[in-house]
Amino acid sequence: MKPPNEEISHKVRQWTDHADEDLRLAQDVMTIRSKHRRPYRLIAYHTQQCAEKYLKAYLVCCGIDFPYTHNISILLELCGEYAGWPANLKDAEELTSYAITTRYPGECEEVTKAEVDRAIEIAQQVRNQVRSALKELGIKLSN
């Protein structure tokens, strides 16, 4: 595959920058000292968004149209048509449930600290894997 042109590179960086903001938000909220309970369901939502946006960044880089979906399994499957690394990220499928159900009352069970800690770890794994793949394709990303 030839290196992406500047327009594609710019779009990929937009996706990854947004994904990084989601992950930073999740990580930062976990460090806030407060008398109030942390909003674990919202933190979990942002970990899912990080993973989703990183996978979509890879698809943008490869010129692959993707459906409007929050389903990590579908996105991994699409990425898997062009790379072998998605098989290493099967745990990321766990994040899909945080995309919708955490945003609306009555849709999900309470999200625990342990679940959020795992979700952050998974989002970081997706980030690291996709950033590595994008670098191999010639995309220069900000830190």
N, C-alpha and C positions, 0 to 999 in steps of 0.2 A: 504494500500500500504506500502510495506517495504521501509525503508530508502534507497536512491540510493547509489550505490557503489562509490568509490573514483573517478573512471574514469568518471562516469556520472556527479558527483559533479563538477569535474574539467571543463568539457565541459560547464556545466550550468554557472559556474563562468566566463568562457571566454565570453559567450554570454552576461551576465549581465555587465561585465566590458566594453565591447564594447558599449553596450546600454548607460551606464552611461557616457562614453566619448561623445557620440552624444548629450546627454542632457546637459552636462557641456558646450560643445562648443556653443550650442544654447543660453544658459543662459549667458555665458561670452560675446558673441558677442553683446548681448543686452545691456551690461553695458559699452562697449567701448565708450569713448568720442572721436569723430572724426568729421572733417569737412565734411566727406563724408556720404552719406546716408547708413544706414545699409542694408546688402543684405538679406532682409526679405525672399525672396524665398529660399535661401540656409538655413536660420535658420529653416524655416518650414520643409524643407527636413530632417534636422537632428532630428526634433521632431518626424517625422514619423519613421525614422530609430530607434530611441529609443524605441518607442512602439512596432514596429515589432520585434526587437531583444529580448525584454522582453517576448513577447508572445512565440517566438520560444524557448527561454530558458525554459519556462514552459513545452513546448511540448517535448523538449530534456529530461527534468527531468522525464517525464512520459513515455518515450520510444516510443513516437509517431512520426512516419515519417510524414513530412509535405511537401507539394509541394513547388516548387520554386515560391514564390509569394510575392508581396509587399502589397497584399490586406488584410487589417486589418480585414475586415468582415469575410473572410475565416479563418483567424487565430483565431479569437474569437469563431467562430463556432466550430473549432476543439478543442479548450480549453474547450468549453462548454459541450463537450461530457464527460468530466472528472471532471468538477467543476461547481458550480453555479455562481461564481463571474463574469464570462464574461458578464452576463446580466447587471451588473453595469457599464460596460465600453462601452456601445453602442456609446457614443459620440466619442470614439476613431476612429470610422469608417470615421470621417471627415478627418483624417490625410492621408488616402489612396491617395487622389488626389495629395498630395505633393511628393509622391514617384517618379513619373516619370515626370509629367508635369512641375515641377519646375526646372528640370535639362536641358531642351532644349528650345531654342528660338522658339517663336510662338506657344508653347504648352499650356501656361496658361496665365491667367490674372494676373495682378500685385497682389502681396500678401501685405496686409497692416500690420501695427504695431498691430492693434487690433486682427487681425487673428493670428499673431505670438504669441501674449500674450496668446490667448486662446489655441493655439497649445502646447505651453510650459506647460500650466496648465493641459491639457489632458495627455500629455506625463508623467508628474509627477504623475497623478492619476494611469496610467497604471503601472508605476514603483512601486508605493506604494502597489498596489493590488497584483501584481505578486510577489514582494519580500515577502509579507506576506504569500502568498500561498506556495512559495518555502520554507520558514522557517518552515511552518507546515509540509512539506514533509521531513524535516531534512537537508535541504541545508544550510550551513553556508556561508554567503556572506560577502564580505568586505563592509565597510561603503561607 
